[in-house]
């Protein structure tokens, strides 16, 4: 049986990456939004080890997505001003 927290983790895993990829204007929702959602889950009581690991993986993925987003925008600005 899936709990509400399991469903929320699955939802975040599905949509966070696409939202961070965004479009030419940048992410649809900023990394801070996703980080807050993940930390709210961490504040939940009675998380299982599997849930904690899943949230940790998503936080690491978010760090990578944020770095990629920052790098792509930095390169975009450099290219457009040359």
C-alpha positions as CSV (number, residue, x, y, z in Angstrom):
1,X,0.0,0.0,0.0
2,X,1.3,3.4,-1.0
3,X,1.1,6.2,1.5
4,X,0.5,9.8,0.7
5,X,4.2,10.5,1.2
6,X,5.1,7.7,-1.3
7,X,2.7,9.3,-3.8
8,X,4.2,12.7,-3.3
9,X,7.8,11.4,-3.7
10,X,6.7,9.7,-7.0
11,X,5.1,12.9,-8.2
12,X,8.1,15.0,-7.4
13,X,10.4,12.5,-9.2
14,X,8.2,12.7,-12.3
15,X,7.8,16.5,-12.6
16,X,10.8,18.1,-10.9
17,X,13.2,17.3,-13.8
18,X,10.9,18.6,-16.5
19,X,10.2,21.8,-14.5
20,X,13.8,22.5,-14.0
21,X,14.6,21.9,-17.7
22,X,12.0,24.6,-18.5
23,X,12.4,26.6,-21.7
24,X,14.6,29.3,-23.0
25,X,13.6,31.6,-20.2
26,X,14.8,29.1,-17.6
27,X,13.2,26.7,-15.2
28,X,9.4,26.7,-14.9
29,X,9.7,26.6,-11.1
30,X,12.9,27.4,-9.4
31,X,15.1,25.0,-7.5
32,X,14.2,26.7,-4.2
33,X,10.5,25.7,-4.7
34,X,11.5,22.0,-5.2
35,X,13.9,22.1,-2.3
36,X,11.2,23.5,0.0
37,X,8.8,20.7,-1.1
38,X,11.4,18.0,-0.5
39,X,12.3,19.5,2.9
40,X,8.6,19.6,3.9
41,X,8.6,15.8,3.2
42,X,11.7,15.4,5.3
43,X,9.9,17.1,8.2
44,X,7.1,14.5,8.0
45,X,7.0,12.1,10.9
46,X,7.6,8.3,10.6
47,X,9.4,8.3,7.2
48,X,10.7,4.9,6.2
49,X,14.4,4.3,5.3
50,X,13.3,3.9,1.7
51,X,11.4,7.2,1.7
52,X,14.4,9.0,3.2
53,X,16.7,7.5,0.6
54,X,14.3,8.5,-2.2
55,X,14.1,12.1,-0.9
56,X,17.9,12.2,-0.6
57,X,18.3,11.0,-4.2
58,X,15.8,13.7,-5.3
59,X,17.8,16.4,-3.4
60,X,21.0,15.3,-5.1
61,X,19.2,15.3,-8.5
62,X,18.0,18.8,-7.8
63,X,21.5,19.9,-7.1
64,X,22.6,18.5,-10.5
65,X,19.7,20.1,-12.3
66,X,20.3,23.4,-10.7
67,X,24.0,23.3,-11.7
68,X,23.1,22.4,-15.3
69,X,20.5,25.2,-15.5
70,X,23.0,27.7,-14.2
71,X,25.7,26.5,-16.6
72,X,23.4,26.6,-19.6
73,X,22.2,30.1,-18.8
74,X,25.7,31.3,-18.2
75,X,26.8,29.9,-21.6
76,X,23.7,31.4,-23.3
77,X,24.5,34.8,-22.0
78,X,28.1,34.5,-23.1
79,X,27.1,33.4,-26.6
80,X,24.5,36.2,-27.1
81,X,26.9,39.0,-26.0
82,X,29.8,37.9,-28.2
